[in-house]
Amino acid sequence: MTNVKSYIKEHKQRFLNELIELLKIPSISADSAYKNDVLKTADDIKISLEKAGCDHVEICQTKGYPIVYGEKIIDKNLPTVLVYGHYDVQPPDPLDLWHSPPFEPVIKKTEIHPEGAIFARGACDDKGQMYMHVKAMEFMTRTNQLPCNVKFMIEGEEEVGSPNLAIFVKENQEKLKNDVILISDTGMIAPDVPSITTGLRGLSYVEVEVTGPNRDLHSGLYGGAVANPINVLSKMIASLHDENNHITIPGFYDKVEELSKEERAKMAKAPFNLEDYKKALDINAVYGEAGYTTNERNSIRPTLDVNGIWGGYIGEGAKTVIASKAYAKISMRLVPHQDWEEITQLFKTHFESIAPAGVTVKVKPHHGGQGYVTPIDSIGYQAASKAYHDTFGKTPIPQRSGGSIPIVSLFEQELKSKTILMGFGLDSDAIHSPNEHFGIFNYLKGIETIPLFYKYFTELSK
Amino acid sequence: MTNVKSYIKEHKQRFLNELIELLKIPSISADSAYKNDVLKTADDIKISLEKAGCDHVEICQTKGYPIVYGEKIIDKNLPTVLVYGHYDVQPPDPLDLWHSPPFEPVIKKTEIHPEGAIFARGACDDKGQMYMHVKAMEFMTRTNQLPCNVKFMIEGEEEVGSPNLAIFVKENQEKLKNDVILISDTGMIAPDVPSITTGLRGLSYVEVEVTGPNRDLHSGLYGGAVANPINVLSKMIASLHDENNHITIPGFYDKVEELSKEERAKMAKAPFNLEDYKKALDINAVYGEAGYTTNERNSIRPTLDVNGIWGGYIGEGAKTVIASKAYAKISMRLVPHQDWEEITQLFKTHFESIAPAGVTVKVKPHHGGQGYVTPIDSIGYQAASKAYHDTFGKTPIPQRSGGSIPIVSLFEQELKSKTILMGFGLDSDAIHSPNEHFGIFNYLKGIETIPLFYKYFTELSK
């Protein structure tokens, strides 16, 4: 693949400007107030795919937000790469912790990004990483170096659990037929330590509601005499972990994949410094399941975390009230072999069973997805490995991610092909957090590495 | 005391209209957004006291909201009654549970209020009950039947713990000098079961903050590996009660007044139906400290309730985040002899001590007050008892209330006089809750009963 470096150098400023324009649109799929922004983003993606040389670019309607599809078929006998990404973003709150408005992108240098990083919601997850593929496509088509067929499928509901993508995939198996799926929605270990994600955690996300008395009560007249939904919810949540931080839901661990000593020893070799980790988060100690390291806890072990809790008076000052209701959003990260629907049911049954007399409990499943593991001896993995080696000068490290891309296991099931996760973000890029950013170095390295994946995948497929 | 009934009959509509106008002003002391409304309410109270015949009515400035003072001194040799009340109200949220806007008063009949009740925030607590005294004063002055001296002290910070009233009282001991203090800010057992509150619970109100990582984190990348402030806060709150619902804070019960078998037996005689109680709250069971009845749990026993909790993502949909911070507002109702400042310190010390590694905890005391008990053999209690007997045809039952009026114990300490709590509201009037209301029967009965208290107190003081 020739002159990819010079092409990037020549068009660098435009590549940055185009991404910045995309980041200005608050495409928050979780909040219906931003509906028009999400739809506008889909339109812009369509235009950018056309400009990058895709044919038959279309906005495919779903029951929710549309999926943008585009393709370039140059020869039916050549392999086909299906690129998946998403154009929606996480809600930006808490807004007061952002140093610049989440949808007014700014470029700032940081210790880990000496060449500068773009600060904006979605910069890394996933607009920035998705757009690397659009620009890599542009390079390959404009320089006539596209070695195989390409299909793009960019959705707008990933941050709310892709409720409609599954249906779309099931109904369009022929259209989406491919030899490998390529996704950049994960991270790499460090700017100088490329890595390929070989495992993802599954997810079960639920919302719980605890109802006590039929109205808010005066805590003086009723305090101590009726079940307080907030106290009760706290007690119920607390009981979901034992003193070793094992999850107490009966059957929760039954299908958990136990890694061998060898596999765990291999994992332990990945560069990791606990002191730096604590320093970066400003915590005096890590916390988690007894018997596992930090890297194991956030990758090969399942978790249960409260993502949000609310009830009673949360305004300024004081109000002496016993709330009628208390709520929590709870998510469980799952590991390969744990079935998310089964786990959701186990949670529901258990949570309802531990409700004390005096309250009623509702568990509302939000969404979920299965975990995933990809073998490192596949053609796809090998092609990605060679591509990284060319651009970073070293062989990438295979790593398990604690994150979830529920759709990946569905792809395998429905499209019968493996997914290669070429992530260029860093854990410190603060995705899902205030001040999310994406390094310019990482962005351009991605655009440089992706075409090489196409090249090697085509060669190795012969 | 002649023709009080006929006077009320004649002016009933005006008495209702004047109260309704007062209830239209959202005097929410807890929320600074309503500052001007609180101040306007003070002005209106001043005018109403003047119209009722008070002299030297003034708006006394404090560091917070002003105290409205007014008096009528007819003879230095006659006893003096000091009337205390408050013109501020609780925040009305949750607004969506109100059947009519909280500051647009409406009159509706209910099962327990066949003559109708005024629905509005503050209708019962305390604008309605405070205004009974203003109208009773009007009757006594207009009909030349005022038997003694009267002083009014109406404050605007009761719902936020009266932070400035204590200073005002300390600095104005001569001005506030009195023989008995009269307050209507409590309830009665039933429309046909008058009662006088002889005990109040103390209060300690705190806000806690649990901080984990220095920013919100992606629950996939960090879940299971760092302390989640919401999970931790839930665990800490849960640990504040043991399996018998005893509070676990060391030293918490050391000074709790233990009632004798006889006293508890006497209490148990007060009319109470557990099934009706559960039905009214729509709960299948009561809940509370083992070894005590419902009426004991909410009156003679101390409590710890979470009044509000928040953290993480509480918006629409789902967000897979580990929050940096989680918060709770916690209040403890205290019984006589428990010192609120000591209890606040015990809470702070204990709560900070149970914080696990990986988080930092802040405890911010909001406000508090001491509990109170008044003897039933005092002249004040006897005068009130006779007044109720005249208007209700039966002797009122002495009862302990679970609520708190922190200022009462301070009055005794600073002004050396006892407080008589003549409450005309009902527990079902939903004070501090959506759809707060006050029965027209109760309102008018209060106006009818109060002048008789003045009469009997003056007679018994001779």
Chai-1 contact restraints between the chains, C-beta under 6 A:
chainA,res_idxA,chainB,res_idxB,connection_type,confidence,min_distance_angstrom,max_distance_angstrom,comment,restraint_id
A,A30,B,G317,contact,1.0,0.0,6.0,A-B,restraint_1
A,D31,B,E316,contact,1.0,0.0,6.0,A-B,restraint_2
A,P91,B,K319,contact,1.0,0.0,6.0,A-B,restraint_3
A,V160,B,G317,contact,1.0,0.0,6.0,A-B,restraint_4
A,Y205,B,A318,contact,1.0,0.0,6.0,A-B,restraint_5
A,P213,B,L281,contact,1.0,0.0,6.0,A-B,restraint_6
A,P213,B,I283,contact,1.0,0.0,6.0,A-B,restraint_7
A,N214,B,L281,contact,1.0,0.0,6.0,A-B,restraint_8
A,N214,B,D282,contact,1.0,0.0,6.0,A-B,restraint_9
A,R215,B,S433,contact,1.0,0.0,6.0,A-B,restraint_10
A,D216,B,S433,contact,1.0,0.0,6.0,A-B,restraint_11
A,H218,B,I431,contact,1.0,0.0,6.0,A-B,restraint_12
A,H218,B,H432,contact,1.0,0.0,6.0,A-B,restraint_13
A,S219,B,D305,contact,1.0,0.0,6.0,A-B,restraint_14
A,S219,B,S331,contact,1.0,0.0,6.0,A-B,restraint_15
A,G220,B,R333,contact,1.0,0.0,6.0,A-B,restraint_16
A,G220,B,G402,contact,1.0,0.0,6.0,A-B,restraint_17
A,G220,B,G403,contact,1.0,0.0,6.0,A-B,restraint_18
A,G220,B,S404,contact,1.0,0.0,6.0,A-B,restraint_19
A,L221,B,G402,contact,1.0,0.0,6.0,A-B,restraint_20
A,L221,B,G403,contact,1.0,0.0,6.0,A-B,restraint_21
A,L221,B,D427,contact,1.0,0.0,6.0,A-B,restraint_22
A,Y222,B,N298,contact,1.0,0.0,6.0,A-B,restraint_23
A,G223,B,T303,contact,1.0,0.0,6.0,A-B,restraint_24
A,G223,B,D305,contact,1.0,0.0,6.0,A-B,restraint_25
A,G223,B,R333,contact,1.0,0.0,6.0,A-B,restraint_26
A,G224,B,G288,contact,1.0,0.0,6.0,A-B,restraint_27
A,G224,B,R297,contact,1.0,0.0,6.0,A-B,restraint_28
A,G224,B,N298,contact,1.0,0.0,6.0,A-B,restraint_29
A,G224,B,R301,contact,1.0,0.0,6.0,A-B,restraint_30
A,G224,B,T303,contact,1.0,0.0,6.0,A-B,restraint_31
A,A225,B,G288,contact,1.0,0.0,6.0,A-B,restraint_32
A,A225,B,T294,contact,1.0,0.0,6.0,A-B,restraint_33
A,A225,B,R297,contact,1.0,0.0,6.0,A-B,restraint_34
A,A225,B,N298,contact,1.0,0.0,6.0,A-B,restraint_35
A,V226,B,Y287,contact,1.0,0.0,6.0,A-B,restraint_36
A,A227,B,Y287,contact,1.0,0.0,6.0,A-B,restraint_37
A,N228,B,D305,contact,1.0,0.0,6.0,A-B,restraint_38
A,I230,B,V306,contact,1.0,0.0,6.0,A-B,restraint_39
A,I230,B,I309,contact,1.0,0.0,6.0,A-B,restraint_40
A,N231,B,V306,contact,1.0,0.0,6.0,A-B,restraint_41
A,S234,B,S234,contact,1.0,0.0,6.0,A-B,restraint_42
A,S234,B,I237,contact,1.0,0.0,6.0,A-B,restraint_43
A,S234,B,A238,contact,1.0,0.0,6.0,A-B,restraint_44
A,K235,B,A238,contact,1.0,0.0,6.0,A-B,restraint_45
A,I237,B,S234,contact,1.0,0.0,6.0,A-B,restraint_46
A,A238,B,S234,contact,1.0,0.0,6.0,A-B,restraint_47
A,A238,B,K235,contact,1.0,0.0,6.0,A-B,restraint_48
A,A238,B,A238,contact,1.0,0.0,6.0,A-B,restraint_49
A,L281,B,P213,contact,1.0,0.0,6.0,A-B,restraint_50
A,L281,B,N214,contact,1.0,0.0,6.0,A-B,restraint_51
A,D282,B,N214,contact,1.0,0.0,6.0,A-B,restraint_52
A,I283,B,P213,contact,1.0,0.0,6.0,A-B,restraint_53
A,I283,B,G358,contact,1.0,0.0,6.0,A-B,restraint_54
A,A285,B,A357,contact,1.0,0.0,6.0,A-B,restraint_55
A,A285,B,G358,contact,1.0,0.0,6.0,A-B,restraint_56
A,Y287,B,V226,contact,1.0,0.0,6.0,A-B,restraint_57
A,Y287,B,A227,contact,1.0,0.0,6.0,A-B,restraint_58
A,Y287,B,G358,contact,1.0,0.0,6.0,A-B,restraint_59
A,G288,B,G224,contact,1.0,0.0,6.0,A-B,restraint_60
A,G288,B,A225,contact,1.0,0.0,6.0,A-B,restraint_61
A,T294,B,A225,contact,1.0,0.0,6.0,A-B,restraint_62
A,R297,B,G224,contact,1.0,0.0,6.0,A-B,restraint_63
A,R297,B,A225,contact,1.0,0.0,6.0,A-B,restraint_64
A,N298,B,Y222,contact,1.0,0.0,6.0,A-B,restraint_65
A,N298,B,G224,contact,1.0,0.0,6.0,A-B,restraint_66
A,N298,B,A225,contact,1.0,0.0,6.0,A-B,restraint_67
A,R301,B,G224,contact,1.0,0.0,6.0,A-B,restraint_68
A,T303,B,G223,contact,1.0,0.0,6.0,A-B,restraint_69
A,T303,B,G224,contact,1.0,0.0,6.0,A-B,restraint_70
A,D305,B,S219,contact,1.0,0.0,6.0,A-B,restraint_71
A,D305,B,G223,contact,1.0,0.0,6.0,A-B,restraint_72
A,D305,B,N228,contact,1.0,0.0,6.0,A-B,restraint_73
A,D305,B,I322,contact,1.0,0.0,6.0,A-B,restraint_74
A,V306,B,I230,contact,1.0,0.0,6.0,A-B,restraint_75
A,V306,B,N231,contact,1.0,0.0,6.0,A-B,restraint_76
A,N307,B,G312,contact,1.0,0.0,6.0,A-B,restraint_77
A,N307,B,Y313,contact,1.0,0.0,6.0,A-B,restraint_78
A,N307,B,V321,contact,1.0,0.0,6.0,A-B,restraint_79
A,G308,B,G312,contact,1.0,0.0,6.0,A-B,restraint_80
A,G308,B,Y313,contact,1.0,0.0,6.0,A-B,restraint_81
A,G308,B,I314,contact,1.0,0.0,6.0,A-B,restraint_82
A,I309,B,I230,contact,1.0,0.0,6.0,A-B,restraint_83
A,I309,B,I309,contact,1.0,0.0,6.0,A-B,restraint_84
A,I309,B,G311,contact,1.0,0.0,6.0,A-B,restraint_85
A,W310,B,W310,contact,1.0,0.0,6.0,A-B,restraint_86
A,W310,B,I314,contact,1.0,0.0,6.0,A-B,restraint_87
A,G311,B,I309,contact,1.0,0.0,6.0,A-B,restraint_88
A,G312,B,N307,contact,1.0,0.0,6.0,A-B,restraint_89
A,G312,B,G308,contact,1.0,0.0,6.0,A-B,restraint_90
A,Y313,B,N307,contact,1.0,0.0,6.0,A-B,restraint_91
A,Y313,B,G308,contact,1.0,0.0,6.0,A-B,restraint_92
A,I314,B,G308,contact,1.0,0.0,6.0,A-B,restraint_93
A,I314,B,W310,contact,1.0,0.0,6.0,A-B,restraint_94
A,E316,B,D31,contact,1.0,0.0,6.0,A-B,restraint_95
A,G317,B,A30,contact,1.0,0.0,6.0,A-B,restraint_96
A,G317,B,V160,contact,1.0,0.0,6.0,A-B,restraint_97
A,A318,B,Y205,contact,1.0,0.0,6.0,A-B,restraint_98
A,A318,B,H366,contact,1.0,0.0,6.0,A-B,restraint_99
A,K319,B,P91,contact,1.0,0.0,6.0,A-B,restraint_100
A,T320,B,S331,contact,1.0,0.0,6.0,A-B,restraint_101
A,V321,B,N307,contact,1.0,0.0,6.0,A-B,restraint_102
A,V321,B,H432,contact,1.0,0.0,6.0,A-B,restraint_103
A,I322,B,D305,contact,1.0,0.0,6.0,A-B,restraint_104
A,S331,B,S219,contact,1.0,0.0,6.0,A-B,restraint_105
A,S331,B,T320,contact,1.0,0.0,6.0,A-B,restraint_106
A,R333,B,G220,contact,1.0,0.0,6.0,A-B,restraint_107
A,R333,B,G223,contact,1.0,0.0,6.0,A-B,restraint_108
A,A357,B,A285,contact,1.0,0.0,6.0,A-B,restraint_109
A,G358,B,I283,contact,1.0,0.0,6.0,A-B,restraint_110
A,G358,B,A285,contact,1.0,0.0,6.0,A-B,restraint_111
A,G358,B,Y287,contact,1.0,0.0,6.0,A-B,restraint_112
A,H366,B,A318,contact,1.0,0.0,6.0,A-B,restraint_113
A,G402,B,G220,contact,1.0,0.0,6.0,A-B,restraint_114
A,G402,B,L221,contact,1.0,0.0,6.0,A-B,restraint_115
A,G403,B,G220,contact,1.0,0.0,6.0,A-B,restraint_116
A,G403,B,L221,contact,1.0,0.0,6.0,A-B,restraint_117
A,S404,B,G220,contact,1.0,0.0,6.0,A-B,restraint_118
A,D427,B,L221,contact,1.0,0.0,6.0,A-B,restraint_119
A,I431,B,H218,contact,1.0,0.0,6.0,A-B,restraint_120
A,H432,B,H218,contact,1.0,0.0,6.0,A-B,restraint_121
A,H432,B,V321,contact,1.0,0.0,6.0,A-B,restraint_122
A,S433,B,R215,contact,1.0,0.0,6.0,A-B,restraint_123
A,S433,B,D216,contact,1.0,0.0,6.0,A-B,restraint_124
